[in-house]
Every structure is written in structure tokens, then in C-alpha cells.
Amino acid sequence: MKLKDCMLVTAAIALLGSASCKNAGYNKDKEDTTTYETKSDNTGYTVEVPATVKTNFETNYKGATNVTWRRYNPNDDVPIEWEWSGWPDLDTSYYTGRFNWDGRDYWVWYDDEGMEVGRITNISDFSTLPSGISASINTNYPGYTITSATMENDKNRNAYEIHLTKGEDKVKVLVDENGKVMKKKAVTAGMDTKEKPIKDSM
């Protein structure tokens, strides 16, 4: 075979290989996805977010900024006791969104069908907590200082996870909007108190 013919055959093989590689990556399910560049870390990877997630998110959080997406990772450092939320177990087919909305930073989780599982936001100004929560804390935990507060929402309820300290003692409570304690954990005098639901308010 002449050198010219050999070069033509080589070029044709390369062209066919390139086309087949492109087609091998084609997936008709990807036609209804939107790719977002993840900004929450420096890895530069992209996450394909289904159109249903995007549509539901943009409907519920108009004006959200700094929106980033990633696949749900059970090792993510989330600022709540996940088991307390009552939300279903998530898997890596779900999506985690981070964004700023209404002057607060939020986390939100969507299942792979585009339904919102729940969302949380840290509350930095404790004076904005509902009055029932503040009254309940002041009455039942005198001398304790709130060190963090997180609001969690799902389709059924709003709840607040409050962290309190007094010296070496620490208390973590999950309360409803009226201040009723639903769960709590405490470390007092160096002893752990296991989490448990509380039937009566504090």
C-alpha cells in the first residue's frame, strides 16, 4: 500500500472513531437536563440537573442567586441532625442545591423526579426567631446562650434546631414554631443525654 493510501485509511479510521465516541456518549435521557457549573468547590466538575428540578426550583425561589448544584453526598457536612428532620433517606441520585435567597444562605434537596424533599437555612440573627421559641428557651433554659439556629422546612412543617450552651453544658433542641420541643440532646456535667422525643413543651 502506498504511503498516500495509508494516510487516507488512517484519517478515515480516526474520523470514524471520533464519530463513534461522540455517539457512544449520547443518552436520550440527557435531552431534558440542564448542566450547571458547580461553584461550591474548586473541582470544576459539572452536574446535570433534570429540567423538572430546575423548573420547580426557579418557581419556588424566584430571584435566588449564587445557585450551585451537586449530587447528594451522605458525607456532606450538613448543619442539622438529619435524623431529626423526618425526611426520607436520600441517595446519590438526589440533588443538593446551595443558594442565597431573601438575604439568607440555603440548602435544598430534590429527589430525582424533581420533588423538593426539604430545605434548611442558618439564622444568624437570633432576635428574628419566633417569639414562642424565644419564650420557651428563656423559661426552660435560663442562663443558656443560643450559639446557632437553623430553620428546616418541608411540605409538612417548619422546625428549628437550636444549639445552646452554659459553661460546659450544651443542649441541642428541635422545636416547632410555637416553641414545643420535639427532640433534644444534652451534655450536662459531662454526661450525655440521648436524643428523644418530648411530648410536652419545655
Residue pairs with C-beta under 8 A, 6 or more apart in sequence:
1 9
30 48
32 50
32 51
32 52
33 48
33 49
33 50
33 51
34 48
34 49
34 50
34 51
34 54
35 46
35 47
35 48
35 49
36 46
36 47
36 49
36 67
36 68
36 69
37 44
37 46
38 44
38 45
38 46
38 47
38 68
38 69
38 70
39 66
39 68
40 68
40 70
40 98
47 69
47 70
47 71
47 95
49 69
49 95
50 112
50 113
50 114
51 114
52 113
52 114
53 95
53 110
53 114
55 114
56 110
56 114
56 115
56 116
57 64
57 67
57 97
57 108
57 110
57 116
58 64
60 116
61 99
61 101
61 106
61 108
63 101
64 99
64 100
64 101
64 106
65 99
65 100
65 101
66 98
66 99
66 100
67 97
67 98
67 99
68 97
68 98
68 99
69 95
69 96
69 97
70 95
70 96
71 92
71 93
71 94
71 95
71 96
72 90
72 91
72 92
72 93
72 94
72 95
72 96
72 109
73 92
73 96
74 90
74 92
76 96
78 107
78 120
79 120
79 122
79 148
79 150
79 161
80 120
80 150
80 152
80 161
81 161
81 172
81 174
81 183
81 185
81 195
83 195
84 159
84 161
84 174
84 182
84 183
84 195
85 118
85 152
85 154
85 159
86 154
86 156
87 109
87 117
87 118
87 154
88 117
90 109
90 111
90 117
93 111
93 112
94 109
94 110
94 111
94 112
94 117
95 109
95 110
95 112
96 107
96 108
96 109
97 106
97 107
97 108
97 109
97 110
98 105
98 106
98 107
99 105
99 106
99 108
100 106
104 121
104 122
104 123
105 121
105 122
106 119
106 120
106 121
107 119
107 120
107 121
108 116
108 118
108 119
109 116
109 117
109 118
109 119
110 116
110 117
111 117
116 154
116 155
117 154
118 152
118 153
118 154
119 152
119 153
119 154
120 150
120 151
120 152
120 153
121 150
121 151
122 148
122 149
122 150
123 129
123 149
123 150
123 151
123 160
126 134
126 146
126 149
129 146
129 149
129 160
129 162
130 160
130 177
130 178
130 179
132 177
132 178
132 179
133 160
133 162
133 175
133 177
133 178
133 179
134 179
135 179
136 175
136 178
136 179
136 180
136 181
136 201
136 202
137 144
137 146
137 162
137 164
137 179
137 202
139 202
140 202
141 164
141 166
141 171
141 202
143 166
144 164
144 165
144 166
144 169
144 171
145 164
145 165
145 166
146 162
146 163
146 164
147 163
147 164
147 165
148 162
148 163
149 160
149 161
149 162
149 163
150 160
150 161
151 158
151 159
151 160
152 158
152 159
152 160
152 161
153 159
157 176
158 176
158 177
159 174
159 175
159 176
159 177
159 182
160 174
160 175
160 176
160 177
161 172
161 173
161 174
162 172
162 173
162 174
162 175
163 170
163 171
163 172
164 170
164 171
164 172
164 173
165 171
168 187
168 189
168 190
169 186
169 187
169 188
169 189
170 186
170 187
170 188
171 184
171 185
171 186
171 187
171 188
172 184
172 185
172 186
173 181
173 183
173 184
173 202
174 181
174 182
174 183
174 184
175 181
175 182
175 202
176 182
178 201
179 201
179 202
180 198
180 201
180 202
181 198
181 201
181 202
182 197
182 198
183 195
183 196
183 197
183 198
184 193
184 195
184 196
184 198
185 192
185 193
185 194
185 195
186 192
186 193
187 193
